[in-house]
Amino acid sequence: MDRGPIFVGGLDHSGKTLMRLSLSSHPNIAMTRRTYMWRRFYNRYGDLSRPANFERCLAAMLRYRHIRFLQPDPERLRREFWQSEPTYARLFALFQEHYAERLGKLRWGEQLGLVERYADLIFAAYPTAKMVHLIRDPRDRYTASLVSSRPRIRLGKVGEATAGWLYSARLAKRNRQRYPERYLILHCEALISRREETLRRVCAFLNEDFVPAMLILEGAIRFGEAGDKKPNEKLDWDSVAAALSQRTRQLMSKREMAFMQAFAGRDMEAYGYELEPIRLSLGDRLWFYFGDWPANIARMVGWRTWDILQHRIGRAPSPHTIVAEDRASQT
């Protein structure tokens, strides 16, 4: 049976966590979250066939708090790394394989926002890998982000949200066309409203048997979330899904919705999301064209530019995610 790695991608507030927790309830699958290996370590230390570069990369990874949750064994990593092709993908896989083995599972997987941008690299490195891409109505995703972040200034924010959704949605379409047998686009709404049917579809895609434990998140591990401090806390599907299904679209103004639908409407309809009819008053139209429009366009361009720069030059881990060297050396 195919035991290739599983990657869960998409934007925040799109159902990735619920998907990961469901998969981690499967007896064959160990799922991790936000180790950021591809985003923050890939190609940042030169050719890993050179021992000095490998040691610098390994040392940096061992100091990263999210990776330390995997409880890596440095000596075993060193020993096994040189037994095969010395690449970043191989090193990343070893961390994950050892973690899965520690849990007594046969297969590993990773949840990471926008991992879809690495689809070409991942599928080339792991010939049996599969990717599940969660997508959600951008209007509901946007209002969910408002609830979680409570921004003081919203001018232009919907432009940023629209840019992110379009980027992810178009990557999903492109990746599925390139890798039709290895790429699954999953609607967040279907995961919530048709739980068993959707999970059975995911299991079939992954060539795994469906198990009822996935419906109740039995044995799921939060991994890196606040609940990690309570390892015995029982997760409940309904409580996790409740945050996703919370109705918050009323928080979106007509002008914000008009902008999002103007720029993303065609893509939204392609994914089955119906557009809402909007009629703006004269005052709202003036604000829309002379205030909202330029601010949103600026935020769209800014988001995309910053994203491209981060992707090309890499993003270093934040200082608060790094463990002091004296502690890391004891790993």
N, C-alpha and C positions, 0 to 999 in steps of 0.2 A: 504493500500500500504506500502511496505517496506521502512522505513525511516532510515536505518542504516547509520553509518558514512562512509565517502569515503576517502581513502588515495591514494594520487598520488605519486608514487616513481620512482626510476631510478637515473641515474647519471646526473651531470650537463651537459649542452649543449645537452640535449636529448629531449627537447620539453615539459618538465614538466610545465614550466611557461605558455606556450600557452594552455596547457590542463587545467590548473587551471583557467586561465582567461575565457576560454570557459565555464567551469562549473559554475563559479561565475556569469555568465550572465543568468543562469537558475533561474527562479523565486522561485524555491524551495530549492536552494542550496547556502549555505554560505561557501566560501573557505578561509582558512587561509594559511599562508606560514611561514615556518621556525620558528615555536615556539619552536622547539627542546625539547618538553616535554619528549618524550621517551628517547632521547639521553642524556639529561643533568640532568634529575630529577628522572627518574624511578629508584626505589630501592636505592636511595642515602641517604635517611633519616630514614631508618629502617621501622618498622611496623607502618603504619599510623593509626592503631586502638588505638595507644597510643597518646593521645592529644598533648603531648609535641613534638612528632615527626611530627605530622600533622602541628602544628603551625610553626615549623622550615621549613618544606617544603613549606608551603603556603607563608611564609615571603620571602623565596628565590625566589619563582616564581613571586611574586608581584614586586620584584626589577628587574626582567629581562625585558629589554627594548622591546624585541619582543613580550612578553606576555602582557605587558602593553598596546600594541596597541589594545588589545581586550577590553579595558576599563572595567576590572573586578570589581565587587562589593564584597569586602572581607567579609562583614557580611552575604550577601546572600550565598556566597560560604560556609562559616562555617555552616550556618543553614542547607543547603540542603545536605552537605556532610555527616552529621551524621544521615540523614534520610534513608540511604541505606548502602550497604556494604562499609566499609572504605578502599578503595584500591586506588592505584595510577591511575589506569585506570578510576575509577569513578571521581577522582578529575580532571584529564585532560579533561574528557568529560564535566564536569560542566562548565569549562572555555569556551569551544567551544559551548555548548548549549546556554549559555547566550549570546554569541556574535551573534549566528544565530538568536536568538529571537529578539535581538536588531535591526537586519536588516529586521525583519519580514519574516524570512525564516524557513522552516520546518526541514531542514536537514543540517548537518555540514560536512565539509571535511577539510583535511589538506594536504598540499604539503610539502614533506620533502625528500631530497636526501637520498637514501639508506634506506628508511623506510621499504623496503622489508625484511631487516634482522630481523625486529620485527614482521613479519607476524604471527608466531605462537602465540606470546603473544597477539597481537592485535585481532586476530580471536577468541582466547579463551576468551578474556575480553569482546569483542563486537560480540555476535553471529550473528548479521545481517550486520556486516561491509563488505565492498568490497574494493578491491585494484586495481588500474590501474597502470601498470608498463610501463613506456616509455623506449623504447630501440632504439638506433641509430647506424648506421654503425660506428664502432670504429675508422675508419680512418678519417671520417668527424668530429666526436666528438673530436678527438685528435687535428686536425688542427684548429678547432674552439677555443679550449682552448689556442692554441698558439697565436691566434689573440687577445684574451681577456686578457691574462696574459703577453705576450711578454717576455718570460724567457730569461735571459742573457746566461744561460748555458743549453743546450739541451741534453748533453750527459747523457744517461740513462732515460730521461724523457718519452720516448715512452714505456719503460719497466713499469714504474709506471702507465701510462695510460692503458696499456694492462692488468695489474693486476686488476685494478679497473673494467674494462669492463668485464673481465672474471668472477669476483666475482659476479657482479650484474646480468650478463646474466645467470649464473648457478643458482643463487637464484631464478630468474624468472622461470626457468624450474622446479626447485624443488617445488616452491610454487604452480605453476599451477597444478602440479601432485597431490599435497596434497589437494588443495582447488579448484577443477575445476570449481565450480559454483560461486566462490567468487573472482577469480583472473583473470584479463584480461591483456594480454601482447599486447601492442600497439606500432606499429612502428612509429617513428617520421616522416619518409618519407611519410607514408600514411596520417598522420594528415595534412601535408602540401599540398600534391598533390590531395588528395581526401577528402577535408574538410567535406562536408555535409555527405557523405557516412560514414566516420569514426565517426563523432559525433553522427550520428543516431545509429551506432553500440554501442557506449559508453552508450547512453541513454537507449538502450534496455537492456544492461548489468546491469545498475543501476535501472532498472524498473521505469524510468522516461519518460515522453513524451518529444520528441524532440521539441525545440522551435527555430525559425529562429534567435532570438536574439543572440544565441550562435555563429552564423556565422560571426557576426560583433562585438562581444565582448561588446554588449550593456549593460551598467550598471555594467561592470566588475570593480573590485577594485584591484588596484595594490598590496596593502598590503606589507608594509615594503620595497618597492623599492623607488628609487629616486623620482618617480612620486607622492608619497604620499604627497609631499609638494604642489602638484597641484591637489587637490581633484576633481576639475571640468574638468580636462584634459580628453579629449575624446580619448579612446584607439581605435586603428585601427588594424584589423586582419593582413592586408598586411604588415604593418610596423613591427609588432611583429614577424611575420613569416619570414620576409626578412632576419633577422639576422640568423635564422636557415637554410635557404635555400642558404645562401651565399656560393659560391663555393670557397673553400680554400684548397682543397686536394693537389693542386700543391705545397703547402708549405711543404709537407711531402717528405722527401728524400727517395730514393730507399732503402737505408739501413734501415731506420726506418720502411718502409712498409714491407720489407722482414722480419724483426724481428716480427712485430705484426702478420703477416699472418702465420709465422712459429709456434707461440704459440697459437694464437686464431683462426686459419684458420678453424678448424673443427667446432667450435662453430659459427663462422661467417656464414659458409655455412648452418648450421642448421637453422639459422634465415633468410636465403635467401639472404645473401650478397655474391656476387661473388668475388672470389679472382682475383687479377690482376697478369698477368705474369710479372716476374721481372728477368732481367739479369744484374748481377753485373760484372763490370770490375775486372781485377785481383787486382788492387789497392783497389777497394771498398771491395772486398772479404777479403783482409787482414785486413782492418780497421774493417769490420763487425765481424770477428771471434776473433780478438785480442784486439779490442777497444770497439766496440758497445756491443758485446755479454756479456762480463763480467759486464760492467756498467749497462746494462739493467736488467740483472739477479739480480744484487745487489739492484737496485731500486724496482724491483718486490717484492723481499723478504722483503725489508725494508717497502714498503707500506703495505703489508699484516701483518707484525709483528706489526707495529704501529697501524693499524686498529684493530687488535685483542685486543691489550692492551687497547685502548680507549674504545672498546665495553665492555670489562670485568670490567674495573675499573671506567668507566664513564668519561665523559669529562666536566669539569667545564666551566661555561660561561666565555667568555673573559671579562676582566675588563671594556672595553669600552661599553659592552652591559649591564652593571649593573647601575641602577639608584641609586643615593645617598639615604641613609636611610631616611633623613628628607623629601625628595620629595616623596619617596615611602610610607611613613606613611600617606601622605595626600590623597592617592588613596582611 
